Amino acid sequence: MAPKPTTPTGCWSKVSPPPTRVAALNELADRGLTQRSPDPNERRRSIITITRAENRRLRRLEKILADVQDELLARVCCAGRRARLDRA
């Protein structure tokens, strides 16, 4: 499932002051990681989405992570494994 689009405010609402958020979002867009488009419901806002290429990369990384978890937890029984992953 693809990540849901969010607004710049939604990305870092409690992490950094607005100028830092804008700079971070500009850097992500400059690197081709995200796309910014106008919010059809609010002219003053932008919608930030991950690019298709980065979405594909994210899926590959998620698969690698799952494979590593499988390898590391191979000796743990299924119930214990699920419990450990749920706590993480």
Secondary structure, DSSP 4 states (H G I P E B T S, - for coil): -PPPPB-HHHHHTTTS-HHHHHHHHHHHHHTTSEEEEEETTEEEEEEEEE-HHHHHHHHHHHHHHHHHHHHHTTTS-HHHHHHHHHH-
